[in-house]
Amino acid sequence: MKIICIGRNYIEHAHELNNPVPAQPVFFMKPESAIIRAGLPFFYPDFSNDIHYEVELVLRISKVGKNINEKFANTYFDAIGIGIDFTARDLQKTCKEKGLPWEIAKAFDGSAPTSDFIPKQAFKDIYDINFSLVKNEETVQQGNSGMMIFNFEKIISYVSRFVTLKRGDLIFTGTPAGVGPVQIGDELKAMLVKKNMITLSIK
Ligand code: MG
């Protein structure tokens, strides 16, 4: 199982990090060890002093596919959840400046807490899903799937040109504006259509 993450998929988030708005999706990957199981905390790693939260909608891939046509891409995922793409922003900044890969900043253990999944048929309209992140009882990020630069189908089609998608793979679909740091002692809640799907302590 693999985790694919889309970067810069919301215009205001691209702007807040001074990144150009991409003409094609940008993606990177995290390993399975990035997942945090429900109920377990996130342990602040010793290699960073600037861990940021990024709340994202997550697709669960339901069948194998390669070079998937955008027209049929919606048949390749069966459920939607929510996750946090933890990022060591200090390490990422150094990687960007030196033109190095992002793995140390993005793919570390615990960097992808992920909720349970909701069958996509349970959503009224998957192109109009509200989600948000609450830090210490304050809403810090709000997004809607309709605000994505590249929609679910475009993402699946594009990624599958390069990487075969398999049942159980997850795709983090990018974060809206409002990313920011966490500190030890913080509590994060990830909300999907007003339902609290993840409660996570930072330790
Ligand atoms: Mg992200």
Residues whose N, C-alpha, C, O or C-beta is under 5 A from the ligand:
A	BS01	MG	I6 E54 D85 G174 T175
